[in-house]
C-alpha cells in the first residue's frame, strides 16, 4: 500500500487538511475498506503536524463514518457505501458548483430555522446571540475570530429552534461552509462590509427577539443573499 501523503500548509484548519488528505487516499483507492491507517505518530511525522492534530482529524473522519477505530488496534477504513453518515468532502468544496450547492442547502434550512427560533427562543438563546454579535464587533472582518463568532451566532439561532436534528445538520453544514471560506481566503474586508454584515445579523436578532417569524425569515434570507455576494456567489443562482 503506497500512500501519497505530503506535509500540509500551516493554518487555522490543519486537522481539516489532514482529514481531507486521508479522505482523498480513500476516494482514489489507495486506502480501501478494511485497510489499517498508519499510526498516529507516523501520520504526524508524514504531515509535519502534532499528534493532537492527527487525533482531531481521525475523530472527524470517524464522526463522518469514513473510518472506525478499535482500542489497542488502531484506525481502519470503513465501508462508506454502507455508511448512513453524511459526508461532505473538503476538496470537493473548492469547486464553485459544489460550494454553491452547499450554500444553497444551508440557506433553505436556515431561513426556516430563523422562523422556528422566533417562535421558540428563550432569554438564554437571545443572550447567546448577543454574545456572538459582541465578539463579531471586536474582531477584524473576515478573520478566523470573526468567522468563529459568526458561526456561534448561527448556532445560537438554530439551537433556539429546539429541533435537535435541524441543529446537528445545520451546524455540520455551516462548519463546512466556514472551512471553505477560510481555505479560499476570498473575504475582502472593509469597514463598510463589516457594518453591513453586522446590520444584517442585528435585524435577525431583532426579529427573533420580537417573536416575528415572518420578519425573521426575511432577515435571514437577506443576510444569506448578502453573504453569498460577499463570497463571490450570485444571488440569483441561489
DAKAHU-V961176 format. One record per residue. N is the residue number from 1. SS is DSSP state (H for helix, E for strand, - for the rest). NEAR is the number of other C-alpha atoms within 8 Angstrom. Layout:
n:N ss:SS near:NEAR
n:N ss:SS near:NEAR
//
This chain:
n:1 ss:- near:4
n:2 ss:- near:4
n:3 ss:- near:7
n:4 ss:- near:5
n:5 ss:- near:8
n:6 ss:- near:6
n:7 ss:- near:8
n:8 ss:- near:10
n:9 ss:- near:5
n:10 ss:- near:5
n:11 ss:- near:5
n:12 ss:- near:5
n:13 ss:- near:7
n:14 ss:H near:12
n:15 ss:H near:10
n:16 ss:H near:9
n:17 ss:H near:10
n:18 ss:H near:13
n:19 ss:H near:12
n:20 ss:H near:11
n:21 ss:H near:9
n:22 ss:H near:9
n:23 ss:H near:11
n:24 ss:H near:8
n:25 ss:H near:12
n:26 ss:H near:11
n:27 ss:H near:8
n:28 ss:- near:7
n:29 ss:- near:7
n:30 ss:- near:10
n:31 ss:- near:12
n:32 ss:- near:8
n:33 ss:- near:9
n:34 ss:- near:8
n:35 ss:- near:8
n:36 ss:E near:8
n:37 ss:- near:8
n:38 ss:- near:6
n:39 ss:- near:7
n:40 ss:H near:9
n:41 ss:H near:7
n:42 ss:H near:8
n:43 ss:H near:11
n:44 ss:H near:13
n:45 ss:H near:9
n:46 ss:H near:9
n:47 ss:H near:11
n:48 ss:- near:8
n:49 ss:- near:11
n:50 ss:- near:8
n:51 ss:H near:10
n:52 ss:H near:6
n:53 ss:H near:12
n:54 ss:H near:14
n:55 ss:H near:9
n:56 ss:H near:9
n:57 ss:H near:12
n:58 ss:H near:10
n:59 ss:H near:8
n:60 ss:H near:9
n:61 ss:H near:12
n:62 ss:H near:11
n:63 ss:H near:8
n:64 ss:- near:10
n:65 ss:- near:14
n:66 ss:- near:12
n:67 ss:E near:12
n:68 ss:E near:10
n:69 ss:E near:9
n:70 ss:E near:7
n:71 ss:- near:5
n:72 ss:- near:4
n:73 ss:- near:6
n:74 ss:E near:10
n:75 ss:E near:10
n:76 ss:E near:12
n:77 ss:E near:15
n:78 ss:- near:11
n:79 ss:- near:9
n:80 ss:H near:8
n:81 ss:H near:4
n:82 ss:H near:5
n:83 ss:- near:8
n:84 ss:- near:5
n:85 ss:- near:7
n:86 ss:- near:6
n:87 ss:- near:6
n:88 ss:- near:7
n:89 ss:- near:8
n:90 ss:- near:11
n:91 ss:- near:7
n:92 ss:H near:8
n:93 ss:H near:11
n:94 ss:H near:10
n:95 ss:- near:8
n:96 ss:H near:7
n:97 ss:H near:6
n:98 ss:H near:10
n:99 ss:H near:12
n:100 ss:H near:10
n:101 ss:H near:8
n:102 ss:H near:10
n:103 ss:H near:11
n:104 ss:H near:9
n:105 ss:H near:8
n:106 ss:H near:11
n:107 ss:H near:10
n:108 ss:H near:8
n:109 ss:H near:10
n:110 ss:H near:11
n:111 ss:H near:13
n:112 ss:H near:9
n:113 ss:H near:12
n:114 ss:H near:17
n:115 ss:H near:14
n:116 ss:H near:11
n:117 ss:H near:16
n:118 ss:H near:16
n:119 ss:H near:11
n:120 ss:H near:9
n:121 ss:- near:12
n:122 ss:- near:7
n:123 ss:H near:6
n:124 ss:H near:6
n:125 ss:H near:12
n:126 ss:H near:12
n:127 ss:H near:8
n:128 ss:H near:10
n:129 ss:H near:14
n:130 ss:H near:10
n:131 ss:H near:8
n:132 ss:H near:12
n:133 ss:H near:14
n:134 ss:H near:8
n:135 ss:H near:10
n:136 ss:H near:14
n:137 ss:H near:7
n:138 ss:H near:6
n:139 ss:- near:9
n:140 ss:- near:9
n:141 ss:- near:11
n:142 ss:- near:9
n:143 ss:- near:8
n:144 ss:H near:8
n:145 ss:H near:9
n:146 ss:H near:13
n:147 ss:H near:10
n:148 ss:H near:8
n:149 ss:H near:12
n:150 ss:H near:11
n:151 ss:H near:11
n:152 ss:H near:10
n:153 ss:H near:13
n:154 ss:H near:9
n:155 ss:H near:10
n:156 ss:H near:12
n:157 ss:H near:13
n:158 ss:H near:16
n:159 ss:H near:12
n:160 ss:- near:13
n:161 ss:- near:15
n:162 ss:- near:9
n:163 ss:- near:8
n:164 ss:H near:7
n:165 ss:H near:6
n:166 ss:H near:11
n:167 ss:H near:13
n:168 ss:H near:8
n:169 ss:H near:8
n:170 ss:H near:12
n:171 ss:H near:9
n:172 ss:H near:8
n:173 ss:H near:10
n:174 ss:H near:10
n:175 ss:H near:9
n:176 ss:H near:10
n:177 ss:H near:11
n:178 ss:H near:10
n:179 ss:H near:9
n:180 ss:H near:12
n:181 ss:H near:11
n:182 ss:H near:9
n:183 ss:H near:6
n:184 ss:H near:7
n:185 ss:- near:6
n:186 ss:- near:8
n:187 ss:- near:8
n:188 ss:- near:6
n:189 ss:- near:9
n:190 ss:- near:7
n:191 ss:H near:7
n:192 ss:H near:6
n:193 ss:H near:9
n:194 ss:H near:10
n:195 ss:H near:8
n:196 ss:H near:8
n:197 ss:H near:11
n:198 ss:H near:11
n:199 ss:H near:8
n:200 ss:H near:12
n:201 ss:H near:11
n:202 ss:H near:9
n:203 ss:H near:10
n:204 ss:H near:13
n:205 ss:H near:12
n:206 ss:H near:8
n:207 ss:H near:14
n:208 ss:H near:16
n:209 ss:H near:10
n:210 ss:- near:7
n:211 ss:- near:8
n:212 ss:- near:12
n:213 ss:H near:14
n:214 ss:H near:7
n:215 ss:H near:9
n:216 ss:H near:17
n:217 ss:H near:12
n:218 ss:H near:9
n:219 ss:H near:12
n:220 ss:H near:14
n:221 ss:H near:10
n:222 ss:H near:9
n:223 ss:H near:11
n:224 ss:H near:9
n:225 ss:H near:9
n:226 ss:H near:10
n:227 ss:H near:9
n:228 ss:H near:12
n:229 ss:H near:10
n:230 ss:H near:9
n:231 ss:- near:9
n:232 ss:- near:7
n:233 ss:- near:9
n:234 ss:- near:8
n:235 ss:H near:9
n:236 ss:H near:4
n:237 ss:H near:5
n:238 ss:- near:7
//
